[in-house]
Amino acid sequence: MFPLNARPGLALAVAGLLGGCVVGPDYAGPPVAAPRAETGAPFVRATSTRMVAVDPPARWWTSLRDPILFDLVEEALATNTNVQVASARLRQSRAVLGQRTADLAPTVSSNAVALNNQFPVRDFAGSGLGSAAGAVTVPRSINTDLYNASFDATWEIDIFGGKQRAIEQAAAQGEAAEAAVADAQVQVAAEVAQAYVTLRGAQRRLALTLRAASLQREAVGLSQQRLAGGAASSLDVERLRTQFETTASQAPAFQAQIDQSLNQIAVLVSREPGAVDALLKPARSVPMPPSTLAVGDPAGMLRRRPDIRRAERQVAAANAQIGQAVAKLFPKVNLIGNAGWVSPNIGSIGSLAASTYNLGPTLSWSILDFGRTLAQIRQSEAGTDEALAQYEQTVLQAMQDAETALSRYGNQRATVARLARASASAGKASMLTDQRNTAGTISTIDVLDVERQRLQAEQSLAQAQAEYTNDYVALQKSFGLGWGLPTERVALVQR
């Protein structure tokens, strides 16, 4: 670095002549990763007449019409630690943006110095003999004061736009962090709903299992009575006992699933395990999706999904980093200045007579760095290529998620409809069996066996209903729904 001593006018002229250039590639937006979807084509798997191409609601959990689930999701969005972590990272990225913006401004500092200097001197006193040989030294000191008050300023002129590219990178990273907050909200809302649905399904299946085990225990007792009377064989008794033990063995697994879901929900709403047991242990039915499903279109889904937005902003940030690396190939110009007062008398500080100033540009340029800067440029270019590939993969994965979720949801809906008809038929068979038992045409064991089959049909239906609602939740998650912008927001600008 070498100073160019010049007057202020000359320094500003140099800065003006050299300014106004921003090196590096300008960001032109992400590539088209799913051309069919982005041109407005409908979802391939949205073949059901109950799937309509209208925008789905953001707060999709309201359509399940379960007030407890509604409160749990809302609480999780406000308190979940994953959301809080993402929010803290967003605040960090905004602070970095503020710092990069401030780097464009001069740096100004002030100094004040008060010095008292003492210099020793020696005077010669004569002996009266008229010669130096007869002189003696008399020590004394001289005191002087020096006061200095000054302001120093340094300003790096962003001639080739390296700092501007740093601001672009920080802004893109801030928007990526905001999208990460939204993505965390999408994940949390879906996890709460799926844990809640799993809980309600397990509670229903546990109740049906205990009822079926009770009936089978009764059948075993009746069969033992018939064995004692010679009307049944030991094989009949053991067969019924096997059914009972097999059914009863399922109850602990359902109870474990209930406990696991309770613990998961508690942690999702940032509470300790057991904190929501009193609220959720009373059994309720599984909430069912609405009869008509709003699916929108793939283009809207791609614009809405925060993980896609995050990947796109990471491409923009990587692109801006190339410009920062390219700017290092060119010289840097700094304006440095100093203004203040210097005087041996403190009363003169602030007066024109004691004032002093210096102002001029300095130039620094790494003329020979043996390829370090070029290597950094290549590294930044490769990082941009990586971000582009990750963006395309995110888009394609989003399309896969949505299409797969639509297929699962539609087919599970058909499964639930069939099992509902089977359960209704088993209920009618149980009613007819009771009538025949009352008329004395069949035995009580036959009645219990038919009732067992009815409970099995209800078991299958309960399991299918829980899977159906969980498929609905997974579909909303694949659509990128369930997020709300933070209060202090950076706009998600469409580019």
For each residue, the residues with C-beta under 8 A, 3 or more apart:
1: 362 363 364
2: 362 363
3: 336 360 361 362
4: 11 14 360 361 362 363
5: 360
6: 10 11 14 359 360 361
7: 10 11 359
8: 11 12 359
9: 12 13
10: 6 7 13 14
11: 4 6 7 8 14 15 335 359 360 361
12: 8 9 15 16
13: 9 10 16 17
14: 4 6 10 11 17 18 333 361
15: 11 12 18 19 157 159 333 335 361
16: 12 13 19
17: 13 14
18: 14 15 157 159 333
19: 15 16 157 158 159
20: 159
21: 159 160 161
22: 160 161 164 165 323
23: 160 161 162 323 326 327 329 330
24: 161 165 319 320 322 323 324 325 326 327
25: 319 322 323
26:
27: 168 315 316 319 320 495
28:
29: 495
30: 33 312 315 388 391 495
31: 388 391 392
32: 35 38
33: 30 391 392 395 396
34: 37 38 298 302 395 396 399
35: 32 38 39
36: 39 41 298
37: 34 41 298 299 301 302 399
38: 32 34 35 298 299 302
39: 35 36 299
40: 297 299
41: 36 37 297 298
42: 46 53 297 298
43: 46 51 295 297 298 402 403 406
44: 403
45: 403 404 406 407 410
46: 42 43 51 53 295 406
47: 51 410
48: 51 293 410 413
49:
50: 291 292 293 413
51: 43 46 47 48 292 293 295 406 410
52: 292 293 294 295
53: 42 46 295 296 297
54: 294 295 296
55: 294 296 300
56: 60 293 294 295 296 476 479 481
57: 60 62 63 294 481
58: 481 482 483 484
59: 62 482
60: 56 57 63 476 481 482
61: 64 69 70 73 189 193 482
62: 57 59 65 70
63: 57 60 289 290
64: 61 69 193 287 288 289 469 472
65: 62 287
66: 69 70 196 284 287
67: 70 71
68: 71 72 196 279 280 284
69: 61 64 66 72 73 192 193 196 287
70: 61 62 66 67 73 74
71: 67 68 74 75
72: 68 69 75 76 192 196 265 268 269 276
73: 61 69 70 76 77 189 192 193 482
74: 70 71 77 78
75: 71 72 78 79 269
76: 72 73 79 80 83 188 189 191 192 268 269 270
77: 73 74 80 83 185 188 189 482 484
78: 74 75
79: 75 76 83 84 269 270
80: 76 77 83 84 184 188 268 269 270
81: 84 85 270
82: 85 86 184 187 188
83: 76 77 79 80 86 87 181 184 185 188
84: 79 80 81 87 88
85: 81 82 88 89 184
86: 82 83 89 90 177 180 181 183 184
87: 83 84 90 91 181 486
88: 84 85 91 92
89: 85 86 92 93 177 180
90: 86 87 93 94 174 177 178 180 181 486
91: 87 88 94 95
92: 88 89 95 96 177
93: 89 90 96 97 170 173 174 176 177
94: 90 91 97 98 174 177 490
95: 91 92 98 99
96: 92 93 99 100 170 173 174
97: 93 94 100 101 167 170 171 173 174
98: 94 95 101 102
99: 95 96 102 103 170
100: 96 97 103 163 166 167 169 170
101: 97 98 104 167 170
102: 98 99 105
103: 99 100 156 163 166
104: 101 158 163 164 167
105: 102 155
106: 153 154 155 335
107: 153 154 155
108: 151 152 153
109: 151 152 153
110: 149 150 151 152
111: 148 149 150 151 152 340
112: 148 149 150
113: 146 147 148 149
114: 145 146 147 148 346
115: 145 146 147 148
116: 143 144 145
117: 143 144 145 146
118: 141 142 143
119: 141 142 144
120: 139 140 141
121: 139 140 141 142
122: 137 138 139 140
123: 137 138 140
124: 132 135 136 137 138
125: 135 136 137 138
126: 129 130 134 135
127: 131 134 135 136
128: 134
129: 126 133 134
130: 126 134
131: 127 134 135
132: 124 135
133: 129
134: 126 127 128 129 130 131
135: 124 125 126 127 131 132
136: 124 125 127
137: 122 123 124 125
138: 122 123 124 125
139: 120 121 122
140: 120 121 122 123
141: 118 119 120 121
142: 118 119 121
143: 116 117 118
144: 116 117 119 344
145: 114 115 116 117 344 345 346
146: 113 114 115 117 342 343 344
147: 113 114 115 341 342 343 344 345 346 348 349
148: 111 112 113 114 115 340 341 342
149: 110 111 112 113 340 341 349 350
150: 110 111 112 338 339 340 341 356
151: 108 109 110 111 338 339 340
152: 108 109 110 111 336 337 338
153: 106 107 108 109 335 336 337 338
154: 106 107 334 335 336 337
155: 105 106 107 334 335 336
156: 103 163 332 333 334
157: 15 18 19 333 334 335
158: 19 104 161 162 163 164
159: 15 18 19 20 21 330 331 332 333
160: 21 22 23 326 327 330
161: 21 22 23 24 158 164 165 323 327
162: 23 158 165 166 323 324 327 328
163: 100 103 104 156 158 166 167
164: 22 104 158 161 167 168 323
165: 22 24 161 162 168 169 320 321 322 323 324 327
166: 100 103 162 163 169 170 320 324
167: 97 100 101 104 163 164 170 171
168: 27 164 165 171 172 316 317 320 323
169: 100 165 166 172 173 317 320 321 324
170: 93 96 97 99 100 101 166 167 173 174
171: 97 167 168 174 175 490
172: 168 169 175 176 313 314 316 317 320
173: 93 96 97 169 170 176 177 313 314 317
174: 90 93 94 96 97 170 171 177 178 490
175: 171 172 178 179 309 313 490 492 493
176: 93 172 173 179 180 309 310 313 314 317
177: 86 89 90 92 93 94 173 174 180 181
178: 90 174 175 181 182 485 486 489 490 492
179: 175 176 182 183 306 307 309 310 313 492
180: 86 89 90 176 177 183 184 306 310
181: 83 86 87 90 177 178 184 185 306 483 486
182: 178 179 185 186 306 309 483 484 485
183: 86 179 180 186 187 306 307 310 483
184: 80 82 83 85 86 180 181 187 188
185: 77 83 181 182 188 189 482 483 484
186: 182 183 189 190 306 477 480 481 482 483
187: 82 183 184 190 191 477
188: 76 77 80 82 83 184 185 191 192 268 482
189: 61 73 76 77 185 186 192 193 477 481 482 483
190: 186 187 193 194 473 474 476 477 482
191: 76 187 188 194 195 264 268
192: 69 72 73 76 188 189 195 196 265 268 269
193: 61 64 69 73 189 190 196 197 473
194: 190 191 197 198 470 473 474
195: 191 192 198 199 261 264 265 268
196: 66 68 69 72 192 193 199 200 261 265 280 287
197: 193 194 200 201 286 287 466 469 470 473
198: 194 195 201 202 257 261 466 470
199: 195 196 202 203 257 258 261 262 265 280
200: 196 197 203 204 283 284 285 286 287 466
201: 197 198 204 205 286 462 463 465 466 467
202: 198 199 205 206 254 257 258 261 466
203: 199 200 206 207 254 258 283 284
204: 200 201 207 208 283 285 286 462 466
205: 201 202 208 209 254 459 462 463
206: 202 203 209 210 251 254 255 258
207: 203 204 210 211 283
208: 204 205 211 212 455 458 459 462
209: 205 206 212 213 247 248 250 251 254 459
210: 206 207 213 214 251
211: 207 208 214 215 455
212: 208 209 215 216 247 452 455 456 459
213: 209 210 216 217 244 247 248 251
214: 210 211 217 218
215: 211 212 218 219 448 451 452 455
216: 212 213 219 220 240 243 244 247 248 448 452
217: 213 214 220 221 244
218: 214 215 221 222 448
219: 215 216 222 223 240 243 244 445 448 449 452
220: 216 217 223 224 237 240 241 244
221: 217 218 224 225
222: 218 219 225 226 444 445 448
223: 219 220 226 227 232 236 237 240 445
224: 220 221 227 228 237
225: 221 222 228 229
226: 222 223 229 231 232 236 445
227: 223 224 230 231 232 233 234 236 237
228: 224 225
229: 225 226 232
230: 227
231: 226 227
232: 223 226 227 229 236 237
233: 227 236 237
234: 227 237 238
235: 238 239
236: 223 226 227 232 233 239 240
237: 220 223 224 227 232 233 234 240 241
238: 234 235 241 242
239: 235 236 242 243
240: 216 219 220 223 236 237 243 244
241: 220 237 238 244 245
242: 238 239 245 246
243: 216 219 239 240 246 247 452
244: 213 216 217 219 220 240 241 247 248
245: 241 242 248 249
246: 242 243 249 250
247: 209 212 213 216 243 244 250
248: 209 213 216 244 245 251
249: 245 246 252 253
250: 209 246 247 253 254
251: 206 209 210 213 248 254 255
252: 249 255 256
253: 249 250 256 257
254: 202 203 205 206 209 250 251 257 258
255: 206 251 252 258 259
256: 252 253 259 260
257: 198 199 202 253 254 260 261
258: 199 202 203 206 254 255 261 262
259: 255 256 262 263
260: 256 257 263 264
261: 195 196 198 199 202 257 258 264 265
262: 199 258 259 265 266 273 274 276 277 280 281
263: 259 260 266 267 273 274
264: 191 195 260 261 267 268
265: 72 192 195 196 199 261 262 268 269 276 280
266: 262 263 269 271 272 273 274 275 276
267: 263 264 270 271 273
268: 72 76 80 188 191 192 195 264 265
269: 72 75 76 79 80 192 265 266 276
270: 76 79 80 81 267
271: 266 267 275 276
272: 266 275
273: 262 263 266 267
274: 262 263 266 277
275: 266 271 272
276: 72 262 265 266 269 271 279 280
277: 262 274 280 281
278: 281
279: 68 276
280: 68 196 199 262 265 276 277
281: 262 277 278
282:
283: 200 203 204 207
284: 66 68 200 203
285: 200 204
286: 197 200 201 204 462 465 466 469
287: 64 65 66 69 196 197 200 469
288: 64 465 468 469
289: 63 64 293 468 469 472
290: 63 293
291: 50
292: 50 51 52
293: 48 50 51 52 56 289 290 409 472 475
294: 52 54 55 56 57
295: 43 46 51 52 53 54 56 406 479
296: 53 54 55 56 300 301 479
297: 40 41 42 43 53 300 301
298: 34 36 37 38 41 42 43 301 302 399 402
299: 37 38 39 40 302 303
300: 55 296 297 303 304
301: 37 296 297 298 304 305 398 402 478 479 480
302: 34 37 38 298 299 305 308 395 398 399
303: 299 300 308 494
304: 300 301 479 480 481
305: 301 302 308 309 398 479 480
306: 179 180 181 182 183 186 309 310 480 483
307: 179 183 310 311 394 398 480
308: 302 303 305 311 312 391 394 395 398 480
309: 175 176 179 182 305 306 312 313 492
310: 176 179 180 183 306 307 313 314
311: 307 308 314 315 387 390 391 394 395
312: 30 308 309 315 316 391 495
313: 172 173 175 176 179 309 310 316 317
314: 172 173 176 310 311 317 318 387 390 391
315: 27 30 311 312 318 319 384 387 388 391
316: 27 168 172 312 313 319 320 495
317: 168 169 172 173 176 313 314 320 321 387
318: 314 315 321 322 380 383 384 386 387
319: 24 25 27 315 316 322 323 384
320: 24 27 165 166 168 169 172 316 317 323 324
321: 165 169 317 318 324 325 380 383 384
322: 24 25 165 318 319 325 326 377 380 381 384
323: 22 23 24 25 161 162 164 165 168 319 320 326 327
324: 24 162 165 166 169 320 321 327 328 380
325: 24 321 322 328 373 376 377 379 380
326: 23 24 160 322 323 329 377
327: 23 24 160 161 162 165 323 324 330
328: 162 324 325 366 373 376
329: 23 326 373 374 377
330: 23 159 160 327 365
331: 159 363 364 365
332: 156 159 363 364 365
333: 14 15 18 156 157 159 361 362 363
334: 154 155 156 157 361 362 364
335: 11 15 106 153 154 155 157 359 360 361 362
336: 3 152 153 154 155 358 359 360 361 362
337: 152 153 154 357 358 359 360
338: 150 151 152 153 356 357 358 359
339: 150 151 355 356 357 358
340: 111 148 149 150 151 355 356 357
341: 147 148 149 150 348 349 350 351 354 355 356
342: 146 147 148 354 356
343: 146 147 346 348 349 351 353 354
344: 144 145 146 147 348
345: 145 147 348
346: 114 145 147 343 349
347:
348: 147 341 343 344 345 351 353 354
349: 147 149 341 343 346 354
350: 149 341 354
351: 341 343 348 354 355
352: 355
353: 343 348
354: 341 342 343 348 349 350 351
355: 339 340 341 351 352
356: 150 338 339 340 341 342
357: 337 338 339 340
358: 336 337 338 339
359: 6 7 8 11 335 336 337 338
360: 3 4 5 6 11 335 336 337
361: 3 4 6 11 14 15 333 334 335 336
362: 1 2 3 4 333 334 335 336
363: 1 2 4 331 332 333
364: 1 331 332 334
365: 330 331 332
366: 328 369 373
367:
368:
369: 366 372 373
370:
371: 374 375
372: 369 375 376
373: 325 328 329 366 369 376 377
374: 329 371 377 378
375: 371 372 378 379
376: 325 328 372 373 379 380
377: 322 325 326 329 373 374 380 381
378: 374 375 381 382
379: 325 375 376 382 383
380: 318 321 322 324 325 376 377 383 384
381: 322 377 378 384 385
382: 378 379 385 386
383: 318 321 379 380 386 387
384: 315 318 319 321 322 380 381 387 388
385: 381 382 388 389
386: 318 382 383 389 390
387: 311 314 315 317 318 383 384 390 391
388: 30 31 315 384 385 391 392
389: 385 386 392 393
390: 311 314 386 387 393 394
391: 30 31 33 308 311 312 314 315 387 388 394 395
392: 31 33 388 389 395 396
393: 389 390 396 397
394: 307 308 311 390 391 397 398
395: 33 34 302 308 311 391 392 398 399
396: 33 34 392 393 399 400
397: 393 394 400 401
398: 301 302 305 307 308 394 395 401 402 478 480
399: 34 37 298 302 395 396 402 403
400: 396 397 403 404
401: 397 398 404 405 477 478
402: 43 298 301 398 399 405 406 475 478 479
403: 43 44 45 399 400 406 407
404: 45 400 401 407 408 478
405: 401 402 408 409 471 474 475 477 478
406: 43 45 46 51 295 402 403 409 410 475
407: 45 403 404 410 411
408: 404 405 411 412 471 474 475
409: 293 405 406 412 413 468 471 472 474 475
410: 45 47 48 51 406 407 413 414
411: 407 408 414 415
412: 408 409 415 416 464 467 468 471
413: 48 50 409 410 416 417 468
414: 410 411 417 418
415: 411 412 418 419 464 468
416: 412 413 419 420 461 464 465 468
417: 413 414 420 421
418: 414 415 421 422
419: 415 416 422 423 457 460 461 464
420: 416 417 423 424 461
421: 417 418 424 425
422: 418 419 425 426 457 460 461
423: 419 420 426 427 454 457 458 460 461
424: 420 421 427 428
425: 421 422 428 429 457
426: 422 423 429 430 450 453 454 456 457 458
427: 423 424 430 431 454
428: 424 425 431 432
429: 425 426 432 433 450 453 454
430: 426 427 433 434 450 451 454
431: 427 428 434 435
432: 428 429 435 436
433: 429 430 436 437 442 446 447 450 451
434: 430 431 437 438 447
435: 431 432 438 439
436: 432 433 439 441 442
437: 433 434 440 441 442 443 444 446 447
438: 434 435
439: 435 436
440: 437
441: 436 437
442: 433 436 437 446 447
443: 437 446 447
444: 222 437 447 448
445: 219 222 223 226 448 449
446: 433 437 442 443 449 450
447: 433 434 437 442 443 444 450 451
448: 215 216 218 219 222 444 445 451 452
449: 219 445 446 452 453
450: 426 429 430 433 446 447 453 454
451: 215 430 433 447 448 454 455
452: 212 215 216 219 243 448 449 455 456
453: 426 429 449 450 456 457
454: 423 426 427 429 430 450 451 457 458
455: 208 211 212 215 451 452 458 459
456: 212 426 452 453 459 460
457: 419 422 423 425 426 453 454 460 461
458: 208 423 426 454 455 461 462
459: 205 208 209 212 455 456 462 463
460: 419 422 423 456 457 463 464
461: 416 419 420 422 423 457 458 464 465
462: 201 204 205 208 286 458 459 465 466
463: 201 205 459 460 466 467
464: 412 415 416 419 460 461 467 468
465: 201 286 288 416 461 462 468 469
466: 197 198 200 201 202 204 286 462 463 469 470
467: 201 412 463 464 470 471
468: 288 289 409 412 413 415 416 464 465 471 472
469: 64 197 286 287 288 289 465 466 472 473
470: 194 197 198 466 467 473 474
471: 405 408 409 412 467 468 474 475
472: 64 289 293 409 468 469 475 476
473: 190 193 194 197 469 470 476 477
474: 190 194 405 408 409 470 471 477 478
475: 293 402 405 406 408 409 471 472 478 479
476: 56 60 190 472 473 479 481 482
477: 186 187 189 190 401 405 473 474 480 481 482
478: 301 398 401 402 404 405 474 475
479: 56 295 296 301 304 305 402 475 476
480: 186 301 304 305 306 307 308 398 477 483
481: 56 57 58 60 186 189 304 476 477
482: 58 59 60 61 73 77 185 186 188 189 190 476 477
483: 58 181 182 183 185 186 189 306 480
484: 58 77 182 185
485: 178 182 489 492
486: 87 90 178 181 489
487:
488:
489: 178 485 486
490: 94 171 174 175 178
491:
492: 175 178 179 309 485
493: 175
494: 303
495: 27 29 30 312 316
